Amino acid sequence: MIKIPGFLGCGISSGIKKNGRKDLGLIFSKVPAKVAGVFTTNVVKAAPVILGIERVKSGWCQAIIVNSGNANVGTGKRGLKDATLTAKLVAHELRIKESLVIPSSTGVIGLYLNTEKIIKAIPELVSKLSEDGFLDTAEAIMTTDKFPKHAQAQMKIDGKTGTICAIGKGAGMIAPQMATMLCFILTDINLDQKALTKALKNSVENSFNRIIVDGDTSTNDTVILLSNGVLGNKPIKDGDRNYIKFQKILGELATEVAEMIVRDGEGATKVVKIMVKRTRTKKDAENIARTIGSSLLVKTALYGEDANWGRVLAAAGRAGVKFNPLKVDLYFGNHKVVRNGAEIMDESKVNHILKQPKFPITLDLKSGKSSYFVIASDITMDYLKLNAQYRT
């Protein structure tokens, strides 16, 4: 059960998807909520992303309308007009200001949004809003996802119990650089605007920005955080004791949803945390970790449960970072397979590790104090089949 005080949600089928599954979701706060957002850095941006970036600047939002099955990207001026229209009609039905509605979309690129179906569905969408409708919302934003993604936690503030909930989607086109992933985070806890924005950016940096399924950055990546403050607590400010607690919980929820996205990676069978440590700079560690996590040779070895550690080392070597290969240690799980650049692997132990659905790979360069990690999936035949026929 997903429930967040002061928020209502729902999800219905409007007919955008040919299979009749839910494809239109709505999130509504009973009072205007403070908002922060992080969006894709892809130069090619979806029309709702362009509109969302502008509307988040006001600092306030009361409703988010989301459709799946159509990304509303590559649709020119008409796409922006369609996104604006759907937001306007939702605002009218909810009797709130149009500027307080943010649209979001996910699905196939290059098709015009079927606004006729959405317009027809909006009255039903609003009428079905309920406190326990968020599972329907989570289902309505799915595309190739195999399961809805959500996580929830509570936090004590001055004797009161606040709630934080994250609802997300994503399975393919995943290598967020904000930032096809969406996440909407809702809380009844009152935060001031600076704290809200900082908390979201920090959480995104350490969760969604560290996941890799296929190395592609979507045109629609969006993470939005709404704080409606109905808990009635004194606004949390950056640096407060309560801010530190909130940041920790928010980060944990974001990481939980991020890992769900990798686990649900199109056809994925493995979730692997790739840690690169003791580099000269954090950027060096990041470049190496991302190169390993995006390597098709590494990903196929993971799928095949092949102890081909040379692919990991070779990927690290082409990441544009200078290091001494004769000092490198490499671990699969907690088993060291390379010491000072040479193999010391017990293949039977590594084979057991590789059969697990989740395990870490750690590369120790022994040349500094910085580190970075990404969470990556393998690549399978199912991924190829699904994406070869995605439009059809």
TORKOLDREN-544416 format. One record per residue (C-alpha): chain; x, y, z; residue number from 1. Coordinates in Angstrom, 1 decimal, m for minus. Layout:
N
 cadena      x      y      z num
      A      X      Y      Z NUM
...
***
This chain:
392
 cadena      x      y      z num
      A    0.0    0.0    0.0   1
      A    1.3    3.4   m1.0   2
      A   m0.1    6.4    1.0   3
      A    1.3    9.9    1.4   4
      A   m0.7   12.4    3.5   5
      A   m2.1   15.2    1.4   6
      A   m1.6   13.4   m1.9   7
      A   m3.9   11.6   m4.2   8
      A   m3.1    9.4   m7.2   9
      A   m4.6    7.3   m9.9  10
      A   m3.8    5.5  m13.2  11
      A   m6.1    4.5  m16.0  12
      A   m6.1    3.3  m19.6  13
      A   m6.8    6.1  m22.1  14
      A   m6.1    4.0  m25.2  15
      A   m2.6    5.4  m26.0  16
      A   m1.2    1.8  m25.6  17
      A   m2.6   m0.6  m28.1  18
      A   m2.7   m3.4  m25.6  19
      A   m5.2   m1.7  m23.4  20
      A   m2.9   m1.4  m20.3  21
      A   m2.8    1.6  m18.0  22
      A   m1.1    4.5  m19.8  23
      A   m2.2    7.7  m18.0  24
      A   m1.4    8.6  m14.5  25
      A   m2.1   11.6  m12.2  26
      A   m0.5   12.8   m9.0  27
      A   m2.3   15.5   m7.1  28
      A   m1.5   17.4   m3.9  29
      A   m4.5   18.8   m2.0  30
      A   m2.5   22.0   m1.4  31
      A    0.2   23.5   m3.6  32
      A    3.6   21.8   m2.9  33
      A    7.1   23.1   m3.1  34
      A    8.9   21.5   m6.0  35
      A   12.4   20.6   m7.2  36
      A   13.3   18.8  m10.4  37
      A   16.2   17.3  m12.2  38
      A   15.9   16.6  m15.9  39
      A   17.8   14.9  m18.7  40
      A   20.9   16.7  m20.1  41
      A   20.2   15.2  m23.6  42
      A   20.2   18.0  m26.1  43
      A   17.1   16.4  m27.6  44
      A   14.5   16.9  m25.0  45
      A   10.9   15.8  m24.8  46
      A    8.2   18.6  m25.0  47
      A    7.0   17.9  m21.4  48
      A   10.6   18.1  m20.2  49
      A   11.0   21.5  m21.8  50
      A    7.7   22.7  m20.2  51
      A    8.6   21.0  m16.8  52
      A   12.0   22.8  m16.7  53
      A   10.2   26.1  m16.9  54
      A    7.5   25.3  m14.5  55
      A    9.8   24.0  m11.8  56
      A   11.4   27.4  m11.7  57
      A    8.4   28.9   m9.9  58
      A    9.1   26.6   m6.9  59
      A    5.5   25.3   m6.8  60
      A    3.5   22.4   m8.3  61
      A    0.2   20.8   m7.4  62
      A   m0.3   18.1  m10.0  63
      A    1.7   15.9  m12.4  64
      A    0.1   14.2  m15.4  65
      A    2.1   11.4  m16.9  66
      A    1.4    9.3  m20.0  67
      A    3.3    6.2  m21.2  68
      A    3.4    4.7  m24.7  69
      A    4.4    8.0  m26.3  70
      A    7.4   10.1  m25.4  71
      A    6.3   13.3  m27.2  72
      A    9.8   13.8  m28.5  73
      A   10.7   15.0  m32.0  74
      A    7.3   16.5  m32.4  75
      A    8.3   20.1  m32.9  76
      A    6.1   23.0  m31.9  77
      A    3.0   20.8  m32.0  78
      A    4.5   18.6  m29.3  79
      A    5.0   21.5  m26.9  80
      A    1.5   22.7  m27.7  81
      A    0.1   19.2  m26.9  82
      A    2.0   19.0  m23.6  83
      A    0.7   22.5  m22.6  84
      A   m2.9   21.6  m23.6  85
      A   m3.0   18.4  m21.5  86
      A   m1.6   20.3  m18.5  87
      A   m4.2   23.1  m19.1  88
      A   m7.1   20.7  m19.2  89
      A   m6.0   18.8  m16.1  90
      A   m5.7   22.1  m14.3  91
      A   m9.2   23.1  m15.4  92
      A  m10.7   19.8  m14.2  93
      A   m8.9   20.1  m10.9  94
      A   m9.7   23.8  m10.6  95
      A   m6.2   24.8  m10.0  96
      A   m3.8   27.2  m11.8  97
      A   m2.4   25.9  m15.1  98
      A    1.1   26.8  m14.0  99
      A    0.9   24.3  m11.1 100
      A    0.6   21.3  m13.5 101
      A    3.7   19.6  m14.8 102
      A    3.3   17.1  m17.7 103
      A    5.6   14.1  m18.2 104
      A    5.8   11.4  m20.9 105
      A    7.6    8.2  m21.7 106
      A    7.5    5.8  m24.7 107
      A    8.1    5.8  m28.4 108
      A   10.0    8.9  m29.9 109
      A    8.7   10.7  m33.0 110
      A    4.9   10.2  m32.7 111
      A    2.5   12.9  m32.0 112
      A    0.6   12.6  m28.7 113
      A   m2.9   11.4  m29.2 114
      A   m4.5   14.4  m27.4 115
      A   m8.0   13.3  m28.3 116
      A   m7.8   10.2  m26.2 117
      A   m6.1   12.0  m23.3 118
      A   m8.7   14.9  m23.4 119
      A  m11.5   12.3  m23.3 120
      A   m9.9   10.5  m20.4 121
      A   m9.1   13.5  m18.2 122
      A  m12.5   13.6  m16.4 123
      A  m12.2    9.9  m15.5 124
      A   m8.6   10.4  m14.5 125
      A   m9.5   13.2  m12.0 126
      A  m12.6   11.4  m10.7 127
      A  m10.6    8.3   m9.8 128
      A   m8.0   10.2   m7.7 129
      A   m7.7    8.5   m4.3 130
      A   m5.4    8.2   m1.3 131
      A   m4.6    4.6   m2.3 132
      A   m4.4    5.0   m6.0 133
      A   m0.6    5.3   m6.3 134
      A    0.0    1.7   m7.3 135
      A   m2.2    2.4  m10.3 136
      A   m0.1    5.5  m11.0 137
      A    3.1    3.3  m10.8 138
      A    1.5    0.9  m13.3 139
      A    0.4    3.6  m15.7 140
      A    3.9    5.0  m16.2 141
      A    5.4    1.6  m17.2 142
      A    6.6    0.9  m20.7 143
      A    8.9   m2.2  m21.0 144
      A    9.0   m2.5  m17.2 145
      A    8.1   m5.9  m15.9 146
      A    7.0   m4.6  m12.5 147
      A    5.9   m1.3  m10.9 148
      A    8.6    0.5   m8.9 149
      A    8.0    2.3   m5.6 150
      A    9.6    2.6   m2.2 151
      A    8.4    4.4    1.0 152
      A    9.8    5.4    4.4 153
      A    8.8    7.4    7.4 154
      A   10.8    9.9    9.5 155
      A   10.2   11.4   13.0 156
      A   10.3   15.2   13.2 157
      A    9.6   17.0   16.4 158
      A    7.3   14.2   17.6 159
      A    5.5   13.9   14.3 160
      A    5.8   11.1   11.7 161
      A    6.4   12.2    8.1 162
      A    6.2   10.1    5.0 163
      A    8.5   10.0    1.9 164
      A    7.5    7.9   m1.1 165
      A    9.2    7.4   m4.5 166
      A    7.4    6.1   m7.6 167
      A    9.5    5.3  m10.6 168
      A    9.8    3.6  m14.0 169
      A   12.6    2.5  m16.2 170
      A   14.1   m0.6  m17.8 171
      A   15.9    0.5  m21.0 172
      A   17.6    3.5  m22.4 173
      A   19.3    3.9  m19.0 174
      A   22.4    5.8  m18.4 175
      A   21.0    8.9  m16.7 176
      A   23.0   12.1  m17.1 177
      A   20.7   14.6  m15.4 178
      A   19.8   13.6  m14.8 179
      A   13.9    6.1  m20.3 180
      A   13.5    6.8  m16.5 181
      A   11.0    8.8  m14.4 182
      A   10.7    9.2  m10.7 183
      A    8.2   11.2   m8.7 184
      A    9.0   11.6   m5.0 185
      A    6.3   12.9   m2.6 186
      A    6.5   13.9    1.0 187
      A    4.2   15.6    3.5 188
      A    7.3   16.9    5.3 189
      A    7.8   20.7    5.1 190
      A   11.2   21.7    3.6 191
      A   12.3   25.2    2.6 192
      A   13.1   25.5   m1.1 193
      A   16.9   25.5   m0.8 194
      A   16.9   22.4    1.3 195
      A   14.5   20.7   m1.1 196
      A   16.5   21.4   m4.2 197
      A   19.8   20.4   m2.6 198
      A   18.5   17.2   m1.1 199
      A   17.1   16.1   m4.5 200
      A   20.3   16.9   m6.4 201
      A   22.4   15.0   m3.9 202
      A   20.1   12.0   m4.0 203
      A   20.0   11.9   m7.8 204
      A   23.8   12.2   m8.0 205
      A   24.3    9.2   m5.8 206
      A   21.5    7.0   m7.2 207
      A   19.9    7.6  m10.6 208
      A   23.1    9.1  m12.0 209
      A   25.0    5.9  m11.2 210
      A   22.9    3.3  m13.0 211
      A   23.7    1.8  m16.4 212
      A   21.6   m0.6  m18.4 213
      A   22.6    0.1  m22.0 214
      A   24.6    3.3  m21.9 215
      A   21.9    5.5  m23.6 216
      A   20.6    8.7  m22.0 217
      A   16.9    9.2  m22.6 218
      A   15.2   12.3  m23.9 219
      A   12.7   12.2  m21.1 220
      A   14.6   11.5  m17.9 221
      A   12.8   13.3  m15.1 222
      A   13.0   13.3  m11.3 223
      A   10.6   15.5   m9.4 224
      A   10.3   16.0   m5.6 225
      A    7.1   17.5   m4.1 226
      A    6.8   18.7   m0.5 227
      A    3.3   19.7    0.5 228
      A    4.1   20.4    4.1 229
      A    0.8   19.1    5.5 230
      A    2.8   17.4    8.4 231
      A    2.9   20.9    9.9 232
      A    6.5   20.8   11.0 233
      A    8.8   23.8   11.0 234
      A   10.4   24.0    7.6 235
      A   13.6   22.0    7.4 236
      A   16.6   24.1    6.3 237
      A   19.9   23.1    4.8 238
      A   22.3   22.0    7.6 239
      A   19.6   21.3   10.2 240
      A   19.8   18.0   12.1 241
      A   16.5   17.0   10.5 242
      A   17.9   17.9    7.0 243
      A   20.7   15.4    7.5 244
      A   18.1   12.7    8.4 245
      A   15.9   13.6    5.5 246
      A   18.8   13.5    3.1 247
      A   19.8   10.1    4.3 248
      A   16.3    8.6    3.9 249
      A   15.7   10.3    0.5 250
      A   19.0    8.9   m0.7 251
      A   18.1    5.4    0.4 252
      A   14.7    5.5   m1.3 253
      A   16.2    6.9   m4.5 254
      A   18.9    4.1   m4.4 255
      A   16.2    1.5   m3.8 256
      A   14.2    2.6   m6.9 257
      A   17.4    3.0   m9.0 258
      A   18.4   m0.6   m8.2 259
      A   14.9   m1.7   m9.2 260
      A   15.4   m0.1  m12.6 261
      A   18.7   m1.9  m13.1 262
      A   17.2   m5.2  m11.9 263
      A   14.4   m4.7  m14.4 264
      A   16.8   m3.7  m17.2 265
      A   15.4   m5.1  m20.4 266
      A   16.2   m8.8  m20.3 267
      A   18.7   m8.3  m17.4 268
      A   19.8  m11.1  m15.2 269
      A   22.5   m9.4  m13.1 270
      A   22.8   m6.3  m11.0 271
      A   26.5   m5.5  m10.4 272
      A   27.9   m2.6   m8.3 273
      A   31.2   m1.6  m10.0 274
      A   33.4    0.2   m7.5 275
      A   36.6    1.9   m8.6 276
      A   38.7    3.1   m5.6 277
      A   42.0    4.8   m4.7 278
      A   42.3    6.9   m7.8 279
      A   43.9   10.3   m8.0 280
      A   40.6   12.2   m8.5 281
      A   36.9   11.4   m8.2 282
      A   36.5   12.1  m11.9 283
      A   39.2    9.5  m12.8 284
      A   37.2    6.9  m10.7 285
      A   33.9    8.0  m12.4 286
      A   35.4    7.7  m15.9 287
      A   36.7    4.2  m15.3 288
      A   33.6    3.0  m13.5 289
      A   31.3    4.3  m16.3 290
      A   33.5    2.8  m19.0 291
      A   33.4   m0.6  m17.3 292
      A   29.7   m0.4  m16.6 293
      A   28.9    0.5  m20.3 294
      A   31.3   m2.0  m21.9 295
      A   29.4   m4.5  m24.0 296
      A   32.2   m7.0  m23.6 297
      A   32.0   m6.8  m19.8 298
      A   28.2   m7.0  m19.9 299
      A   28.1  m10.0  m22.2 300
      A   30.7  m11.8  m19.9 301
      A   28.4  m11.0  m16.9 302
      A   25.5  m12.6  m18.8 303
      A   27.5  m15.6  m19.7 304
      A   28.8  m15.9  m16.1 305
      A   32.3  m16.0  m17.6 306
      A   35.2  m15.1  m15.3 307
      A   36.8  m13.0  m18.0 308
      A   38.4  m10.4  m15.8 309
      A   40.6   m9.2  m18.7 310
      A   37.6   m7.4  m20.1 311
      A   37.2   m5.3  m16.9 312
      A   40.8   m4.4  m17.0 313
      A   40.8   m3.6  m20.7 314
      A   37.7   m1.3  m20.3 315
      A   39.5    0.5  m17.4 316
      A   42.5    1.0  m19.7 317
      A   40.6    2.8  m22.4 318
      A   38.7    5.2  m20.0 319
      A   41.2    8.0  m20.6 320
      A   42.8    7.8  m17.2 321
      A   46.5    7.2  m16.6 322
      A   47.3    4.5  m14.0 323
      A   49.9    1.8  m13.4 324
      A   48.5   m1.6  m14.5 325
      A   51.2   m3.3  m12.4 326
      A   49.6   m1.9   m9.2 327
      A   46.0   m2.8   m9.9 328
      A   44.0   m5.3   m7.8 329
      A   40.6   m6.6   m8.9 330
      A   37.9   m8.3   m7.0 331
      A   34.8  m10.3   m8.0 332
      A   32.6  m10.3   m4.9 333
      A   35.0  m10.6   m2.0 334
      A   37.4  m12.8   m4.0 335
      A   40.6  m11.2   m5.3 336
      A   41.2  m12.3   m8.9 337
      A   44.1   m9.9   m9.8 338
      A   46.9   m8.8   m7.6 339
      A   49.4   m6.1   m8.9 340
      A   48.2   m6.7  m12.4 341
      A   48.5  m10.5  m12.5 342
      A   45.9  m13.2  m12.1 343
      A   45.6  m15.1   m8.7 344
      A   42.0  m16.2   m9.4 345
      A   40.4  m19.3   m8.0 346
      A   38.0  m19.9  m10.9 347
      A   35.6  m22.2   m9.0 348
      A   35.0  m19.4   m6.4 349
      A   34.5  m16.8   m9.0 350
      A   32.1  m19.0  m11.0 351
      A   30.0  m19.3   m7.8 352
      A   29.9  m15.5   m7.4 353
      A   29.0  m14.9  m11.1 354
      A   25.9  m17.1  m10.7 355
      A   24.5  m14.8   m8.1 356
      A   21.9  m12.2   m9.3 357
      A   23.7   m9.4   m7.4 358
      A   27.3   m8.9   m6.6 359
      A   30.1   m6.3   m6.6 360
      A   33.2   m5.9   m8.8 361
      A   35.9   m3.7   m7.2 362
      A   38.9   m2.2   m9.0 363
      A   41.7   m0.9   m6.7 364
      A   44.2    1.4   m8.5 365
      A   46.2    2.1   m5.4 366
      A   47.2    5.5   m6.6 367
      A   45.1    8.0   m4.6 368
      A   42.2    8.5   m2.2 369
      A   39.2    9.0   m4.5 370
      A   36.5    6.5   m5.4 371
      A   33.2    6.2   m7.4 372
      A   30.7    3.5   m8.2 373
      A   28.0    2.7  m10.7 374
      A   25.3    0.0  m10.7 375
      A   25.1   m1.9  m14.0 376
      A   23.2   m4.7  m15.6 377
      A   24.3   m7.4  m18.0 378
      A   23.1   m7.4  m21.7 379
      A   21.1  m10.4  m22.9 380
      A   19.5  m11.8  m26.0 381
      A   16.2  m10.6  m24.7 382
      A   17.4   m7.0  m24.7 383
      A   18.3   m7.4  m28.4 384
      A   15.0   m8.9  m29.3 385
      A   12.9   m6.3  m27.4 386
      A   14.7   m3.3  m28.7 387
      A   14.9   m4.6  m32.3 388
      A   11.1   m4.5  m32.4 389
      A   10.4   m1.6  m29.9 390
      A    8.4    0.5  m32.4 391
      A    6.5   m2.4  m33.9 392
***
